[in-house]
């Protein structure tokens, strides 16, 4: 039998797409379940919460509004953008012009993809912390750009040492991607760190993209918008998502805010290559952003309780757990005799607990695993019990 050779010549981009680490883990979990395992899946960052009642009520009514069956404005509904403007003012004391410095996108990854499209050319250098969210690596590879990894080590609270980067490296960097609170580590960035990044961007003429997907979900420390710092609007944009703040992950809504020139170029790109956020979802997002944010605080408290169950329980079992109240994960060092990948495989095989190996997030994560907090407290306690039993 002769093999079929496709006549299609795929693009360089299509041939360079790295594997999706989350899809790969899903397949592993599915195989374990098919074999009869009762898997507690802590590998996913998929919120198990539900949007607050008042958000859902607006969404339901918005679906019945005939105007919402039409295309929404290219930039986003004015009401949605004005709500984002007010959210910035009320939450972070930041003044953003909704007409020129805000743009609606279908979640953070949609915004990041558009930003890479307008900021990164083949051969450019893109810098970001290692460990990193995998999309940064994938987008850099697909842009045929140079990846500049900034090691973020535990002794520095998983923040990179920006001053350790040589001047000749900064001179090559076109974009610095930040992500604080961080996925996967949960690290928080203090004002001094963000200000130093802004100062370097001015000095070396690069743009900053701050992925602010976990805004609002810290309890002991308030997250900082990079746009609240002096000089930020000259060099930076921030990508915000409603997914985690309001448990609206499946509804796909967010926005880009900041430097008006960058936002303008994203708009022009998105007009041709993107799609508008569903109108009814924008209406629901509007009421969420204009609310008193108590629903966000409630989620943050819930995740703090869960973090104590997982982080506290795994510490008691003898594991080294990074101490952070940011994000929705626990970042855990594997036992000394195993890599993170080996430990994750052991947990799935012997404890029926799924966790993502840290190597999914870069070189620094080789000896770590990431546990999601997005299961019920009972399930989290059971997962910790199973892990402790394996360790014992």
ZISULJO-V225789 format. One record per backbone hydrogen bond with DSSP energy under -0.5 kcal/mol. CO is the residue of the C=O (numbers start at 1). NH is the residue of the N-H. If there is no record, write none. Layout:
co:CO nh:NH
co:CO nh:NH
This chain:
co:4 nh:6
co:8 nh:10
co:11 nh:15
co:12 nh:16
co:13 nh:16
co:13 nh:17
co:14 nh:17
co:19 nh:21
co:20 nh:24
co:21 nh:25
co:22 nh:26
co:23 nh:27
co:24 nh:28
co:25 nh:29
co:26 nh:30
co:27 nh:31
co:28 nh:32
co:29 nh:33
co:30 nh:34
co:31 nh:35
co:32 nh:37
co:33 nh:36
co:37 nh:39
co:39 nh:41
co:40 nh:42
co:40 nh:354
co:42 nh:372
co:45 nh:47
co:52 nh:55
co:52 nh:56
co:53 nh:57
co:54 nh:58
co:55 nh:59
co:56 nh:60
co:57 nh:61
co:58 nh:62
co:59 nh:63
co:60 nh:64
co:61 nh:64
co:62 nh:65
co:64 nh:66
co:65 nh:68
co:66 nh:69
co:67 nh:70
co:73 nh:76
co:75 nh:104
co:77 nh:81
co:78 nh:82
co:79 nh:83
co:80 nh:84
co:81 nh:85
co:82 nh:86
co:83 nh:87
co:84 nh:88
co:85 nh:89
co:86 nh:90
co:87 nh:91
co:88 nh:92
co:88 nh:93
co:88 nh:94
co:89 nh:93
co:94 nh:96
co:96 nh:98
co:97 nh:100
co:97 nh:101
co:101 nh:258
co:103 nh:256
co:105 nh:107
co:105 nh:254
co:107 nh:111
co:108 nh:112
co:109 nh:113
co:110 nh:114
co:111 nh:115
co:112 nh:116
co:113 nh:117
co:114 nh:118
co:115 nh:119
co:116 nh:120
co:119 nh:121
co:121 nh:124
co:124 nh:146
co:125 nh:174
co:125 nh:175
co:126 nh:148
co:127 nh:177
co:128 nh:150
co:130 nh:152
co:133 nh:136
co:133 nh:137
co:134 nh:138
co:135 nh:139
co:136 nh:140
co:137 nh:141
co:138 nh:142
co:139 nh:143
co:140 nh:145
co:141 nh:144
co:144 nh:123
co:146 nh:126
co:146 nh:148
co:147 nh:149
co:148 nh:128
co:149 nh:151
co:150 nh:130
co:151 nh:153
co:151 nh:161
co:153 nh:156
co:153 nh:158
co:153 nh:159
co:154 nh:157
co:156 nh:159
co:159 nh:153
co:160 nh:162
co:161 nh:164
co:162 nh:165
co:166 nh:169
co:166 nh:170
co:167 nh:171
co:169 nh:172
co:169 nh:173
co:172 nh:125
co:174 nh:207
co:175 nh:127
co:175 nh:177
co:176 nh:178
co:176 nh:209
co:177 nh:129
co:178 nh:211
co:182 nh:184
co:182 nh:186
co:186 nh:326
co:187 nh:181
co:187 nh:182
co:188 nh:190
co:190 nh:194
co:191 nh:195
co:192 nh:196
co:193 nh:197
co:194 nh:198
co:195 nh:199
co:196 nh:200
co:197 nh:201
co:198 nh:202
co:199 nh:203
co:200 nh:204
co:201 nh:205
co:201 nh:206
co:207 nh:176
co:208 nh:210
co:208 nh:237
co:209 nh:178
co:209 nh:211
co:210 nh:212
co:210 nh:239
co:212 nh:215
co:212 nh:241
co:214 nh:217
co:225 nh:228
co:226 nh:229
co:229 nh:232
co:231 nh:234
co:231 nh:235
co:232 nh:235
co:232 nh:236
co:235 nh:208
co:236 nh:259
co:237 nh:210
co:238 nh:240
co:238 nh:257
co:239 nh:212
co:240 nh:255
co:241 nh:245
co:242 nh:246
co:242 nh:248
co:243 nh:248
co:243 nh:249
co:247 nh:51
co:248 nh:251
co:248 nh:252
co:249 nh:252
co:253 nh:242
co:254 nh:105
co:255 nh:240
co:256 nh:103
co:257 nh:238
co:259 nh:263
co:260 nh:264
co:261 nh:265
co:262 nh:266
co:263 nh:267
co:264 nh:268
co:265 nh:269
co:266 nh:270
co:267 nh:271
co:268 nh:272
co:269 nh:272
co:269 nh:273
co:270 nh:274
co:278 nh:282
co:279 nh:283
co:280 nh:284
co:281 nh:285
co:282 nh:286
co:283 nh:287
co:284 nh:288
co:285 nh:289
co:286 nh:290
co:287 nh:291
co:288 nh:291
co:293 nh:297
co:294 nh:298
co:295 nh:299
co:296 nh:300
co:297 nh:301
co:298 nh:302
co:299 nh:303
co:300 nh:304
co:301 nh:305
co:302 nh:306
co:303 nh:307
co:304 nh:308
co:305 nh:309
co:306 nh:310
co:307 nh:311
co:307 nh:312
co:308 nh:312
co:308 nh:313
co:309 nh:313
co:310 nh:314
co:311 nh:315
co:312 nh:316
co:313 nh:317
co:314 nh:319
co:315 nh:318
co:319 nh:321
co:320 nh:333
co:322 nh:324
co:326 nh:329
co:328 nh:373
co:330 nh:332
co:330 nh:371
co:331 nh:322
co:332 nh:369
co:333 nh:320
co:335 nh:338
co:339 nh:343
co:340 nh:344
co:341 nh:345
co:342 nh:346
co:343 nh:347
co:344 nh:348
co:345 nh:349
co:346 nh:350
co:346 nh:351
co:347 nh:351
co:347 nh:352
co:347 nh:353
co:352 nh:40
co:353 nh:355
co:354 nh:42
co:356 nh:370
co:357 nh:360
co:358 nh:361
co:359 nh:362
co:361 nh:131
co:361 nh:132
co:363 nh:366
co:364 nh:367
co:365 nh:368
co:366 nh:340
co:366 nh:341
co:367 nh:334
co:368 nh:358
co:369 nh:332
co:369 nh:371
co:370 nh:356
co:371 nh:330
co:373 nh:375
co:376 nh:380
co:377 nh:381
co:378 nh:382
co:379 nh:383
co:380 nh:384
co:381 nh:385
co:382 nh:386
co:383 nh:387
co:384 nh:388
co:385 nh:389
co:386 nh:390
co:387 nh:391
co:388 nh:392
